[in-house]
Amino acid sequence: MTDIFNYILERNGAIGRIHSCPELMDCVRQVGFLPLLESGIRGYAAESLMAEECRFTQFDDGSWEWPLWQWKGTVVREGGCVYGKFFAGKAGFISRQWWPDFCNWRRSRHPMPAEGSIEDGILAVLREHGSMTTRELRAACDFTGKNMRSRFDAYVGRLQMGTYIVTEDFVYPVDKHGREYGFGWSLLTTPERLLGREACLIAGETPEKSYERIVAHLSQMLPMATEKQINKLIK
């Protein structure tokens, strides 16, 4: 176990090694910010906290089992948190408690897209429909030509980093036997639609104050992380 994991385990004994979806939800609520996969801070990721039997397993027939991947939709729906590409372009969870501060800070760094810009157009389409899978939104925005998928994903990634788009759930294709398969598609929406406008605001609070609170929280929780590592996650 890593130094940071040992510290999290000591400080939050209820987390320990995660064996179930409810334990993952508890973990997100306790730590506030939790990257899904490797974060750049050794041991600080949901993947690192999984019990051995809950890690990714590839079978001889090519099929696989990955409880963490399968649980993330339930955590988003029921765990009182927000999910998206928030941490240096990588996906993770943020608890409802910390979302207003994070939103306050991050939007000060990523202002609302200019009217008429591509990002503004993507947001307008998403707001009109309420929620859409990534592929549905891409088609509706006419990103259908050669090499357009990567361009579209970059725009949506920036909007997630700016806290203007979040993941509401995950949608999976179904085979002829009615079984879900594959890695699925993100069902995207805006945080205002998912949580309500008030959940994205802190009245009278400066972005700098929100930033200071987040840094203090992460520094206390992750004493082995450097200032540079923490700043990379939240800036």
C-alpha positions as CSV (number, residue, x, y, z in Angstrom):
1,M,0.0,0.0,0.0
2,T,1.2,3.5,-0.8
3,D,2.0,6.2,1.8
4,I,-1.0,8.2,0.7
5,F,-3.3,5.2,0.9
6,N,-2.0,4.4,4.4
7,Y,-2.8,8.0,5.4
8,I,-6.3,7.9,3.9
9,L,-6.9,4.5,5.6
10,E,-5.7,5.8,9.0
11,R,-7.6,9.1,8.7
12,N,-10.8,7.6,7.2
13,G,-10.9,4.1,8.6
14,A,-14.4,3.5,7.2
15,I,-13.0,3.6,3.7
16,G,-10.3,0.9,3.9
17,R,-10.2,-1.3,0.8
18,I,-13.4,-0.8,-1.1
19,H,-15.4,-4.0,-1.6
20,S,-18.8,-2.6,-2.7
21,C,-20.6,0.2,-4.4
22,P,-22.0,1.6,-1.1
23,E,-18.4,1.7,0.2
24,L,-17.4,3.6,-2.9
25,M,-20.2,6.1,-2.3
26,D,-19.1,6.6,1.3
27,C,-15.5,7.1,0.2
28,V,-16.5,9.9,-2.3
29,R,-18.6,11.6,0.5
30,Q,-15.6,11.4,2.9
31,V,-12.8,12.5,0.6
32,G,-14.8,15.0,-1.4
33,F,-12.6,14.8,-4.5
34,L,-11.8,11.3,-6.0
35,P,-10.2,10.7,-9.4
36,L,-11.5,7.5,-11.0
37,L,-8.1,6.3,-12.3
38,E,-4.4,7.3,-11.8
39,S,-4.3,11.0,-10.8
40,G,-0.6,11.8,-10.7
41,I,-0.6,11.5,-6.9
42,R,0.4,8.0,-6.0
43,G,-2.4,6.0,-4.5
44,Y,-5.0,8.8,-4.8
45,A,-7.7,7.2,-7.1
46,A,-10.7,5.1,-6.7
47,E,-8.9,2.4,-8.7
48,S,-6.1,2.3,-6.1
49,L,-8.6,1.9,-3.2
50,M,-10.4,-1.1,-4.7
51,A,-10.1,-4.5,-3.0
52,E,-8.2,-7.0,-5.1
53,E,-11.3,-8.9,-6.1
54,C,-12.8,-5.7,-7.4
55,R,-10.0,-4.8,-9.9
56,F,-10.2,-5.2,-13.6
57,T,-10.1,-8.9,-14.7
58,Q,-9.7,-10.1,-18.3
59,F,-11.0,-13.6,-19.0
60,D,-9.6,-16.1,-21.5
61,D,-12.6,-15.7,-23.9
62,G,-11.9,-12.0,-24.2
63,S,-14.7,-10.9,-21.8
64,W,-13.9,-8.8,-18.8
65,E,-15.2,-7.8,-15.4
66,W,-14.5,-4.4,-13.7
67,P,-16.8,-3.6,-10.7
68,L,-15.4,-0.1,-10.4
69,W,-16.5,0.7,-14.0
70,Q,-19.9,-1.0,-13.4
71,W,-20.5,0.9,-10.1
72,K,-19.7,4.4,-11.3
73,G,-23.2,4.9,-12.8
74,T,-24.9,3.9,-9.6
75,V,-22.5,6.3,-7.7
76,V,-23.5,9.2,-10.0
77,R,-27.2,8.4,-9.7
78,E,-27.4,7.7,-6.0
79,G,-24.1,8.8,-4.3
80,G,-24.8,12.5,-4.0
81,C,-21.9,13.5,-6.2
82,V,-21.0,14.9,-9.6
83,Y,-18.9,13.0,-12.2
84,G,-16.9,14.3,-15.2
85,K,-13.4,15.1,-16.6
86,F,-12.5,17.5,-13.8
87,F,-9.0,16.5,-12.9
88,A,-6.4,17.6,-15.5
89,G,-8.7,16.3,-18.1
90,K,-9.3,13.0,-16.3
91,A,-12.5,11.7,-14.9
92,G,-13.5,11.6,-11.3
93,F,-16.1,12.3,-8.6
94,I,-16.8,15.4,-6.6
95,S,-19.2,15.3,-3.6
96,R,-22.2,17.6,-3.6
97,Q,-20.7,19.3,-0.5
98,W,-17.6,20.4,-2.5
99,W,-19.2,21.0,-5.9
100,P,-20.2,24.7,-5.2
101,D,-16.7,25.7,-4.2
102,F,-15.2,23.7,-7.2
103,C,-17.7,25.2,-9.6
104,N,-17.0,28.8,-8.2
105,W,-13.3,28.4,-8.6
106,R,-13.2,26.5,-11.9
107,R,-15.6,28.8,-13.8
108,S,-13.5,31.8,-12.8
109,R,-10.6,30.1,-14.7
110,H,-12.9,29.0,-17.6
111,P,-15.4,31.8,-18.3
112,M,-18.7,31.0,-20.1
113,P,-18.1,30.3,-23.8
114,A,-18.4,33.3,-26.0
115,E,-21.7,33.6,-27.9
116,G,-21.5,32.0,-31.3
117,S,-18.4,29.9,-30.4
118,I,-18.4,26.1,-31.0
119,E,-18.5,25.5,-27.2
120,D,-21.5,27.8,-26.9
121,G,-23.2,25.9,-29.7
122,I,-22.6,22.5,-28.0
123,L,-24.0,23.8,-24.7
124,A,-27.1,25.2,-26.5
125,V,-27.9,21.9,-28.1
126,L,-27.4,20.0,-24.8
127,R,-29.6,22.5,-22.9
128,E,-32.3,22.2,-25.6
129,H,-32.4,18.4,-25.2
130,G,-31.7,18.2,-21.5
131,S,-29.4,15.2,-21.6
132,M,-27.8,13.3,-24.5
133,T,-25.2,10.6,-24.9
134,T,-21.8,11.7,-26.2
135,R,-22.5,10.2,-29.6
136,E,-26.0,11.7,-29.8
137,L,-24.6,15.2,-28.9
138,R,-21.7,14.8,-31.4
139,A,-24.2,13.9,-34.2
140,A,-26.6,16.7,-33.3
141,C,-23.7,19.2,-33.4
142,D,-22.7,17.8,-36.9
143,F,-19.2,16.5,-35.8
144,T,-19.6,13.5,-38.1
145,G,-16.8,13.8,-40.7
146,K,-13.4,12.3,-40.7
147,N,-11.3,13.0,-37.6
148,M,-14.2,15.0,-36.1
149,R,-14.7,12.8,-33.1
150,S,-11.4,13.7,-31.5
151,R,-12.1,17.4,-32.1
152,F,-15.5,17.1,-30.6
153,D,-14.2,15.2,-27.5
154,A,-11.7,18.0,-27.0
155,Y,-14.4,20.7,-26.9
156,V,-16.6,18.6,-24.5
157,G,-13.6,17.9,-22.4
158,R,-12.9,21.7,-22.0
159,L,-16.6,22.2,-21.1
160,Q,-16.3,19.5,-18.4
161,M,-13.1,21.1,-17.1
162,G,-15.0,24.4,-16.9
163,T,-17.9,22.6,-15.0
164,Y,-20.4,23.4,-17.7
165,I,-21.1,19.8,-18.6
166,V,-21.3,16.7,-16.3
167,T,-22.2,13.0,-16.6
168,E,-25.7,12.2,-15.5
169,D,-25.4,8.4,-16.1
170,F,-24.0,5.8,-18.5
171,V,-25.8,4.1,-21.4
172,Y,-24.7,0.7,-22.7
173,P,-25.5,-1.1,-25.9
174,V,-27.5,-4.3,-25.5
175,D,-26.9,-7.6,-27.4
176,K,-29.5,-9.9,-28.9
177,H,-30.0,-11.6,-25.5
178,G,-30.8,-8.3,-23.8
179,R,-27.4,-8.1,-22.0
180,E,-25.5,-4.9,-21.7
181,Y,-21.9,-5.0,-23.0
182,G,-18.9,-2.7,-23.8
183,F,-17.7,0.4,-21.9
184,G,-20.8,2.4,-22.6
185,W,-21.4,6.0,-23.4
186,S,-21.6,9.0,-21.0
187,L,-25.1,10.5,-20.7
188,L,-24.2,14.2,-20.6
189,T,-26.2,17.1,-19.1
190,T,-25.5,20.4,-17.4
191,P,-24.9,20.6,-13.6
192,E,-27.8,23.2,-13.4
193,R,-30.2,20.6,-14.8
194,L,-28.8,17.8,-12.7
195,L,-28.4,19.6,-9.3
196,G,-30.3,22.9,-9.7
197,R,-28.9,26.3,-10.2
198,E,-28.4,27.0,-6.5
199,A,-26.1,24.0,-6.1
200,C,-23.7,25.6,-8.6
201,L,-23.4,28.9,-6.7
202,I,-21.9,30.3,-3.5
203,A,-23.4,33.7,-2.9
204,G,-20.9,36.4,-2.1
205,E,-17.9,34.0,-2.1
206,T,-14.9,34.8,-4.1
207,P,-13.3,32.1,-6.4
208,E,-10.0,32.7,-4.5
209,K,-11.6,31.8,-1.2
210,S,-13.1,28.6,-2.7
211,Y,-9.7,27.7,-4.1
212,E,-8.1,28.2,-0.7
213,R,-10.6,25.9,0.9
214,I,-10.1,23.2,-1.6
215,V,-6.3,23.4,-1.4
216,A,-6.5,23.3,2.4
217,H,-8.7,20.2,2.3
218,L,-6.6,18.3,-0.2
219,S,-3.4,19.3,1.5
220,Q,-4.7,17.9,4.8
221,M,-6.0,14.7,3.3
222,L,-2.9,14.2,1.1
223,P,0.1,15.3,3.1
224,M,2.6,13.5,0.8
225,A,1.3,15.3,-2.3
226,T,3.3,18.4,-3.4
227,E,1.8,21.8,-4.0
228,K,2.4,21.3,-7.7
229,Q,0.5,18.0,-7.8
230,I,-2.5,19.5,-6.0
231,N,-2.5,22.6,-8.2
232,K,-2.5,20.4,-11.3
233,L,-5.6,18.6,-10.1
234,I,-7.7,21.7,-9.4
235,K,-6.3,24.4,-11.7
